[in-house]
């Protein structure tokens, strides 16, 4: 299941498979899932849940630098 979510995130970000950092993406996805769970949004197979995960994890993946 996580592999599917990582592939979905990579596609959502239109990331180059050669430079995509899988471990970072997995961490962002796990954090997004925990964030949603804490907001009482239960994990599901819906398109809306997948989009929300990709939006949150994608934002965190792309903005992970310290500024």
C-alpha positions in Angstrom: 0.0 0.0 0.0 2.8 2.5 0.9 4.5 1.7 -2.4 1.4 2.7 -4.3 1.1 5.9 -2.3 4.7 6.8 -3.0 4.2 6.2 -6.7 1.1 8.3 -6.6 3.0 11.1 -4.8 5.8 10.9 -7.4 3.3 11.2 -10.2 1.5 14.0 -8.5 4.7 16.0 -8.2 5.8 15.0 -11.7 9.1 14.1 -10.1 12.0 12.7 -12.0 12.3 9.0 -11.0 16.1 9.3 -10.9 16.2 12.2 -8.4 13.0 11.4 -6.4 14.0 10.8 -2.8 11.8 7.8 -1.8 12.7 7.8 1.9 11.9 11.5 2.2 8.6 11.0 0.4 7.7 8.1 2.6 8.4 10.2 5.7 6.2 13.0 4.4 3.4 10.6 3.6 3.5 9.0 7.1 3.5 12.5 8.6 0.5 13.5 6.4 -1.4 10.3 7.4 -0.7 11.0 11.1 -1.8 14.6 10.6 -5.1 13.6 9.1 -5.7 10.9 11.7 -5.2 13.5 14.4 -7.7 15.7 12.7 -10.2 12.7 12.8 -9.9 12.1 9.1 -9.8 8.3 8.9 -7.7 6.5 6.3 -9.7 5.4 3.2 -9.3 4.4 -0.4 -11.2 7.4 -1.6 -9.8 9.7 -4.3 -10.4 12.6 -1.9 -8.2 11.1 0.8 -5.5 10.3 -1.8 -5.5 13.9 -3.1 -5.3 15.3 0.4 -2.3 13.0 1.2 -0.6 14.1 -2.0 -1.2 17.8 -1.4 0.1 17.7 2.2 3.0 15.3 1.6 3.9 17.1 -1.7 4.0 20.4 0.0 6.2 19.1 2.8 8.4 17.3 0.3 9.0 20.3 -1.8 9.4 22.8 1.1 11.6 20.7 3.4 14.6 23.1 3.4 15.4 25.4 6.2 15.0 29.1 5.4 
